Amino acid sequence: MAWSTEDIPDLTGRVAVVTGANGGLGLASAKALAHAGAHVVMAARDQHKATAAYDEIATGTPEA
């Protein structure tokens, strides 16, 4: 039995803190959690990359 992001339950009303959220696994995690309804707090060292990552998440999940 394989796990996928579709297995993430509804996280509406929950807060998730994701480090390294501007790329790689952090970005993928932030996207999946936002899609599941969580309020995602993104931690990243580079403000420009973080802004680009936020824009990418907001495009795919407008309610994020």
Residue frames as a rotation matrix with the C-alpha (Angstrom) as fourth column:
MET 1
0.586 0.810 0.000 0.00
0.810 -0.586 0.000 0.00
0.000 0.000 -1.000 0.00
ALA 2
-0.464 -0.777 0.426 1.56
0.789 -0.581 -0.199 3.27
0.402 0.244 0.882 -1.11
TRP 3
0.085 0.409 -0.909 1.12
0.726 -0.650 -0.224 6.62
-0.682 -0.641 -0.352 0.60
SER 4
-0.366 -0.184 0.912 0.35
0.793 -0.575 0.202 9.80
0.488 0.797 0.356 -1.35
THR 5
-0.999 -0.022 0.047 -0.55
-0.002 -0.895 -0.447 13.39
0.052 -0.446 0.893 -0.55
GLU 6
-0.284 0.957 -0.057 -4.17
-0.408 -0.067 0.910 12.45
0.868 0.282 0.410 -1.19
ASP 7
0.001 0.225 -0.974 -3.97
0.659 0.732 0.170 10.56
0.752 -0.643 -0.148 2.13
ILE 8
-0.947 -0.320 -0.037 -3.52
0.249 -0.655 -0.713 13.82
0.204 -0.685 0.700 4.08
PRO 9
-0.158 0.950 -0.268 -6.74
0.985 0.131 -0.115 14.49
-0.074 -0.282 -0.956 6.02
ASP 10
0.454 0.410 0.791 -8.57
0.453 -0.871 0.191 17.82
0.767 0.272 -0.582 6.04
LEU 11
-0.351 -0.696 -0.627 -6.36
0.925 -0.155 -0.346 20.27
0.144 -0.701 0.698 7.95
THR 12
0.018 0.449 0.893 -8.73
0.244 -0.868 0.432 23.23
0.970 0.210 -0.125 7.93
GLY 13
0.852 0.314 0.419 -8.16
-0.248 -0.462 0.851 25.29
0.461 -0.829 -0.316 11.08
ARG 14
0.732 -0.667 -0.137 -4.72
0.584 0.511 0.631 23.77
-0.351 -0.542 0.763 11.68
VAL 15
0.764 -0.592 -0.256 -1.36
-0.633 -0.764 -0.124 25.53
-0.122 0.257 -0.959 11.50
ALA 16
0.781 -0.590 0.203 1.69
0.608 0.793 -0.033 23.89
-0.142 0.149 0.979 9.91
VAL 17
0.605 -0.699 -0.382 5.22
-0.570 -0.715 0.406 25.30
-0.557 -0.028 -0.830 10.17
VAL 18
0.866 -0.322 0.383 7.41
0.489 0.709 -0.508 24.21
-0.108 0.627 0.771 7.26
THR 19
0.337 -0.839 -0.428 11.15
-0.261 -0.520 0.813 24.90
-0.904 -0.162 -0.395 7.26
GLY 20
-0.728 -0.670 0.146 13.00
0.006 0.208 0.978 25.09
-0.685 0.713 -0.147 3.98
ALA 21
0.113 0.954 0.278 9.68
0.429 0.205 -0.880 25.91
-0.896 0.218 -0.386 2.33
ASN 22
0.311 -0.014 -0.950 11.24
-0.621 -0.760 -0.191 27.73
-0.720 0.649 -0.245 -0.61
GLY 23
0.022 -0.307 -0.951 12.33
-0.948 0.295 -0.117 24.60
0.317 0.905 -0.285 -2.47
GLY 24
-0.753 -0.457 -0.474 12.63
-0.392 0.889 -0.235 20.84
0.529 0.009 -0.849 -2.61
LEU 25
-0.543 0.520 -0.660 10.85
0.642 0.763 0.073 18.74
0.542 -0.384 -0.748 0.01
GLY 26
-0.731 0.253 -0.634 9.91
0.417 -0.569 -0.709 21.81
-0.539 -0.783 0.311 2.05
LEU 27
-0.725 0.462 -0.510 8.10
-0.659 -0.681 0.319 23.39
-0.200 0.567 0.799 -0.90
ALA 28
-0.586 0.509 -0.630 6.37
-0.146 0.699 0.700 20.12
0.797 0.503 -0.335 -1.76
SER 29
-0.622 0.332 -0.709 5.28
0.771 0.420 -0.480 19.75
0.138 -0.845 -0.517 1.87
ALA 30
-0.773 0.311 -0.553 4.01
-0.011 -0.877 -0.479 23.33
-0.634 -0.365 0.682 2.05
LYS 31
-0.698 0.517 -0.495 2.00
-0.657 -0.188 0.730 22.83
0.284 0.835 0.471 -1.15
ALA 32
-0.534 0.483 -0.694 0.44
0.262 0.875 0.407 19.59
0.804 0.036 -0.594 0.07
LEU 33
-0.648 0.262 -0.715 -0.43
0.738 -0.014 -0.675 21.01
-0.187 -0.965 -0.185 3.49
ALA 34
-0.789 0.367 -0.493 -1.93
-0.364 -0.925 -0.106 24.18
-0.495 0.096 0.864 1.98
HIS 35
-0.643 0.544 -0.539 -3.96
-0.471 0.274 0.838 22.05
0.604 0.793 0.080 -0.42
ALA 36
-0.476 0.431 -0.767 -5.26
0.632 0.773 0.043 20.10
0.611 -0.464 -0.641 2.59
GLY 37
0.489 0.802 0.342 -6.49
0.408 -0.557 0.724 23.36
0.771 -0.214 -0.599 4.13
ALA 38
0.287 -0.442 -0.850 -3.76
0.942 -0.031 0.334 24.12
-0.174 -0.896 0.408 6.66
HIS 39
0.978 -0.199 0.058 -2.55
-0.194 -0.978 -0.079 27.64
0.073 0.066 -0.995 7.39
VAL 40
0.578 -0.815 -0.030 1.11
0.791 0.569 -0.225 27.21
0.201 0.107 0.974 6.41
VAL 41
0.846 -0.483 -0.226 3.86
-0.323 -0.802 0.503 29.25
-0.424 -0.353 -0.834 8.04
MET 42
0.821 -0.560 0.113 6.84
0.413 0.445 -0.794 29.15
0.394 0.699 0.597 5.69
ALA 43
0.680 -0.706 -0.197 10.38
-0.160 -0.406 0.900 29.45
-0.716 -0.580 -0.389 7.06
ALA 44
0.708 -0.492 0.507 13.14
0.687 0.314 -0.655 30.15
0.163 0.812 0.561 4.56
ARG 45
0.011 -0.811 -0.585 16.52
0.736 -0.389 0.554 31.89
-0.677 -0.436 0.592 4.53
ASP 46
-0.912 -0.373 0.170 16.07
0.372 -0.578 0.726 33.75
-0.172 0.726 0.666 1.25
GLN 47
-0.345 0.825 -0.447 13.18
-0.040 -0.489 -0.872 36.24
-0.938 -0.283 0.202 1.13
HIS 48
-0.324 0.198 -0.925 13.09
-0.907 -0.343 0.244 36.36
-0.269 0.918 0.291 -2.68
LYS 49
-0.839 -0.007 -0.544 12.89
-0.231 0.909 0.346 32.57
0.492 0.416 -0.765 -2.99
ALA 50
-0.796 0.584 -0.158 10.28
0.424 0.351 -0.835 32.46
-0.432 -0.732 -0.527 -0.24
THR 51
-0.266 0.701 -0.662 8.15
-0.494 -0.689 -0.531 35.01
-0.828 0.186 0.529 -2.08
ALA 52
-0.478 0.034 -0.878 8.45
-0.846 0.249 0.471 33.00
0.235 0.968 -0.090 -5.30
ALA 53
-0.943 0.129 -0.308 7.47
0.187 0.968 -0.168 29.83
0.276 -0.216 -0.936 -3.41
TYR 54
-0.574 0.775 -0.263 4.46
0.146 -0.219 -0.965 31.59
-0.805 -0.593 0.012 -1.87
ASP 55
-0.250 0.462 -0.851 3.36
-0.853 -0.520 -0.032 32.81
-0.458 0.718 0.525 -5.30
GLU 56
-0.723 -0.085 -0.686 3.65
-0.490 0.763 0.422 29.24
0.487 0.641 -0.593 -6.64
ILE 57
-0.886 0.420 -0.199 1.57
0.447 0.654 -0.610 27.86
-0.126 -0.629 -0.767 -3.77
ALA 58
-0.419 0.751 -0.510 -1.05
-0.129 -0.605 -0.785 30.62
-0.899 -0.264 0.350 -4.06
THR 59
-0.474 0.212 -0.855 -1.41
-0.880 -0.146 0.452 29.96
-0.029 0.966 0.255 -7.79
GLY 60
-0.736 0.129 -0.665 -2.14
-0.110 0.946 0.305 26.26
0.668 0.298 -0.682 -7.23
THR 61
-0.256 0.637 -0.727 -4.20
0.936 0.352 -0.021 26.79
0.242 -0.686 -0.686 -4.07
PRO 62
-0.304 0.115 0.946 -5.83
0.228 -0.955 0.189 30.23
0.925 0.273 0.264 -4.25
GLU 63
0.721 0.658 0.215 -7.40
-0.069 -0.240 0.968 29.93
0.689 -0.713 -0.127 -0.79
ALA 64
0.260 -0.720 -0.644 -3.96
0.883 0.447 -0.143 29.35
0.390 -0.532 0.752 0.77
